Amino acid sequence: MKDASLWDWNPGEKEIVACDACSGDCEWLEEPIASPDGEKVARVAKVRDDEEAIFTLAVNGELWESTFEKCWYPRFTPDGRLTALCSEMAEWTLVVDGEPWEEKYGFIWDTRFAADGDAISVSVQQDMEYGYSINGEAWGDFFENTNHPVLSPDGTKVASVVQTRNIPQADIFTFKEGCFSVAVNGQPWDTTFVNCWDTAFDATGEHVAVTVRTSLYDYTIAVDGKAWSSRYQCMWEPRFNPKDGSVVAGARQGGKWGMLKDDAWIWKPTMFQCWKPAFSADGANLWAVVCPDFGRWTAAVNGDVWGEKFKQVVSDMSVSPDGKRAAIIGKTDDQWGIIVDDTRWVGWFEMAYPAVFSPDSKHVGYAVERKGGQMTIILDGHAYHKDFDKVWSPVFSPDSQKVMIRCLDGGVYKRIVVPISDF
């Protein structure tokens, strides 16, 4: 990943480009996306042509030289490169900063990035078989069905649920015998299950866990192809403890949900829901989204449930870098808000987006949409003094003393750096 300390963190407002700027003759521009450093805004552009459909990307208003029959899902990598899924002559590939991969496919989707930004993976289909490609090198073996992919932390592997046996139409008997497994870089486990969901790598990228169904009614977790011995009424996604490699997952038994660790209860099944587990980096704290009372949603850490709750849903949970704090975005009475460290912040909004913690874990910011569509940034419970047409999630400086606001303001894309003390 590009060193964020090298970005421009001088306080002030910089006008980057008019949002509808285009160096060529464009019929339309699609939804803008902002780069991590805030210096670029990109949009898919439909180039005017009377003979055929031509698409490309406009970056700060400048069109790529390359054009394509179709172009969609533009995304910036963590290190600031711009990617898009593009087709030419009915073949699809990934284009990175205007340069297509050499490999071409029948179709591609679901661009994913390694944490450091170096590795890029996409889901691919070729001749009605499915697999994955990392940095333009596809799996050697493809399958009838693939889903729930995950990219390893170092970006060298993709693990995915795969269908290893053909199931003729309406053949429920073959289905019940187990036709699904997990493949890592195209190599499937020897064991198969009725279903598999939610693959997860450990911190080293050497081990994989997945939720499985061993019969029509029994659920458990499998790690590196070996299922836990106990069976449960239902289960959610597994997560590895980054320190000791143990595996946790929310599970339902006797009609109630709790948390398992290596097939043993660590949070007793007393809740209406328990999912989205997340560890601190040192493995000491385990967070999860829980529903302790019917229709009331909140967070729990190490089994201790917060007192503040939302009435409708919790959409996102963010854990601080030190693992000691958390923030949840939720909905009550059709309005969105935030609870941070079991304290509900003042303010309800038409929409609220996932919270971001500062590198030192002391500050929390998030983007909100007000009634009428205007947006702003909330930092530590205080709204920025100005609303915008659109804002992206805030970005903190490496020293946690400043925050970057990437926004559309009066039709202009701007990059604003503000000291935290200004909020």
PyMOL commands that set and color helices and strands:
alter all, ss='L'
color gray80, all
select helices_A, chain A and resi 4-6+172-177+420-422
alter helices_A, ss='H'
color red, helices_A
select strands_A, chain A and resi 12-18+26-29+33-34+41-47+54-59+62-63+70-76+82-88+91-96+99-100+107-113+120-126+129-134+137-138+146-151+158-163+180-184+187-188+195-201+208-213+219-223+226-227+234-240+247-253+256-261+264-271+273-279+286-293+296-301+304-305+313-319+326-332+335-340+343-344+351-352+356-357+364-369+375-379+382-383+390-391+395-396+402-409+412-419
alter strands_A, ss='S'
color yellow, strands_A
deselect
rebuild
show_as cartoon
